[in-house]
Amino acid sequence: MGDGHSREDGHTAGGPAAHPAAGPAGGDVGDSTRSVHAGRPPARAYEPSLPGPVFVSHYHLPGEPVGPYTYGRDDNPTWDGLESAIAQLEAPDDPDASTLAFASGMGAVSAVLLSQVSSGDAVVLPSDCYQTTRALADRLRSYGVEVRMAPTAGDAQLPLIDGARLVWLESPSNPDLDVCDIRRLADAAHAAGALVAVDNTLATPLGQRPLALGADFSVSSGTKALSGHGDLLIGYVTTRDPELAASVRLWRKTIGAIPGPMEAWLAHRSLATFALRVDRQAENALALAEALRERPEVSELRYPGLPTDPSHALASAQMRRFGSVVSFTLPDQAYAERFLGALRMTAEATSFGSVQCTAERRARWGGDAVAPGFVRFSVGVEDARDIVADVFQALDAAAAGE
Ligand SMILES: *Cc1c(COP(=O)(O)O)cnc(C)c1O
């Protein structure tokens, strides 16, 4: 791993945290190594490996108000560490990539949409994307933006691209788990002069690298598998274009959707187990999906990692891991409620990507075009046989009307 003690402190203070190509987590290392080391400062005698959160609103700032650290809404060294780590995970081969952290995934999603689009522009959104992103469409329309929508499956957004300013993709989509061809759509968007953003929440940077597939922005909720413990909200935007980064950064400062230092630190700390967690989740999700194929009461079973899934061929071509979410439909609402109520180890909860299994009947929120019995199941890092056993006993209980 090299002699960390002799290196200079390469901490990139202030600016959108560009990451060094070399160092323990840069260059040609594996995902687990990168997850453990990314964004940590070089080892220094008597210092912790990951410096604690810096709680600050005003820095001591004599004279001219120039950085690296001016005011707590503008910059924070704890963000810098996390941002550098995420930039390395999203774009390990691109030292120009930079990441900006936000208070939540929606803070990041709205930062890209609202900073890049003006009145009179057109935006292409997936009609099946995360429902709060779709809620933002109404706000955009009220600002004089034309919003065009088509489903993720079959690259149906393709015919809507001409004349658009921004094309928003979400692949795999939440909650339907459809996949689009990011490279194909990004090429078409660029040929038409449009920017491309991909919501990478479900895949995570260890599952898919949107920038390498041609996107201008990779946007994510780190609330889910990236931080993975179900105990914080955070979001981020990664881009390789310094001007785009600067405009998103200015938006963050203007709107103030900044992460707390404690959340940023916890997210960075959690990255050390990121590869371990997503590998185990993907293994468990596939085991659950395969087991569920035997159950006659289960229909519309979806998992992009399942070889029989309609998305599998495309997902295999652009993804390296298929995520923690398995979805399926039970006969009706009451049946799904009985199933969820009978689960012993799996918490009935929204969100996904946590170390513990969670599941919910997605239609309870309204807003998604899913059947009343549609279940979104997020697989944790427990033992696969325990997860399958819990699901099967709950299915049996639901079938017996318990
Ligand atoms: C959860 C989620 C978001 C929003 O993230 P928050 O951290 O909850 O604000 C955005 N996109 C997708 C795909 C999500 O699943």
PDBQT file of the ligand as one rigid body, heavy atoms in Angstrom, charges set to zero:
ROOT
HETATM    1  C1  LIG A 501     -34.629   7.548  -2.006  1.00  0.00    +0.000 C 
HETATM    2  C2  LIG A 501     -34.403   7.993  -3.390  1.00  0.00    +0.000 A 
HETATM    3  C3  LIG A 501     -34.185   9.338  -3.694  1.00  0.00    +0.000 A 
HETATM    4  C4  LIG A 501     -34.281  10.426  -2.644  1.00  0.00    +0.000 C 
HETATM    5  O1  LIG A 501     -33.337  10.266  -1.644  1.00  0.00    +0.000 OA
HETATM    6  P1  LIG A 501     -33.525  10.866  -0.147  1.00  0.00    +0.000 P 
HETATM    7  O2  LIG A 501     -32.176  10.650   0.447  1.00  0.00    +0.000 OA
HETATM    8  O3  LIG A 501     -34.616  10.080   0.495  1.00  0.00    +0.000 OA
HETATM    9  O4  LIG A 501     -33.877  12.307  -0.311  1.00  0.00    +0.000 OA
HETATM   10  C5  LIG A 501     -33.924   9.676  -5.007  1.00  0.00    +0.000 A 
HETATM   11  N1  LIG A 501     -33.874   8.747  -5.979  1.00  0.00    +0.000 NA
HETATM   12  C6  LIG A 501     -34.086   7.442  -5.726  1.00  0.00    +0.000 A 
HETATM   13  C7  LIG A 501     -34.026   6.464  -6.841  1.00  0.00    +0.000 C 
HETATM   14  C8  LIG A 501     -34.361   7.019  -4.428  1.00  0.00    +0.000 A 
HETATM   15  O5  LIG A 501     -34.580   5.730  -4.203  1.00  0.00    +0.000 OA
ENDROOT
TORSDOF 0
